[in-house]
Amino acid sequence: MTIATNVGPAWALEVANVDSIAELWHQAEDCTRCDLYRNATQIVFGEGSGKAEIVLIGEQPGDQEDLTGRPFVGPAGRLLDRCLEEAGLDRQRCYVTNAVKHFKFTPRGKRRLHAKPNAAEIRRCAWWLGAELNILQPRLVVTLGASALYALLGPKAKLTPERGHILHPTNHPPVLVTIHPSYLLRIRNEADRDQQRRDFVSDLHKAAEFRPR
């Protein structure tokens, strides 16, 4: 068992103090905690059962999520659904959310290209993410990508060496580290993409089979 000695902003900073996800979502609707709200269509909050055993955390909403107001409904979300099914992990057992709740993008003609949120934006949005975790009290958290990992375990936790491992921060739920499914969509080499997908499904299978000690 690997003990994580540091925690990130979602667990280190002050967070919203409410009793339910519905109340938290209501508070978050008019969020102006960072400047990302200025250009985003709407806030995209987490989705899933209030009794979810597993919380999946991505980076931020994408273009389709920004337009629909729902997390993980674009290409990466559809890929995640297929990989969850292959791993035997029912999405109904999960709550899916993001480290940052507004879409950060760079305009390129009529397109809106994803722009990575910075550490300050992740820290500001930890007010909501930390509260989601406090309310849900999951038995396992899965970080999808480096931004989610930073939000939970801080800058010393690195994605590549920790991928596939379940870390155990003191007084917090265990954290399974893996990639964001959007990474798979960017791999051009078919053999590499297939291998990375198999590894991703294997990581998700660990979540499906995880039992707290």
Buried (B, 14 or more C-beta within 10 A) or exposed (E): EEEBEBBBBBBBBEBBEBEEBEEBBEBBEEBEBBEBBEEBBBBBBBBBEEEBBBBBBBBBBBBBBBBBBBBBBBBBBEBBBEBBEBBEBEBEBBBBBBBBBBBBBEEEEEEBEBEEBEBEBBBBBBBBBBBBBBBBEBBBBBBBBBBBBBBBBBEEBEBEEBBBBBBBBEEBBBBBBBBBBBBBEEBEEEEEBEEBBEBBBBBBBBBBEBEEE
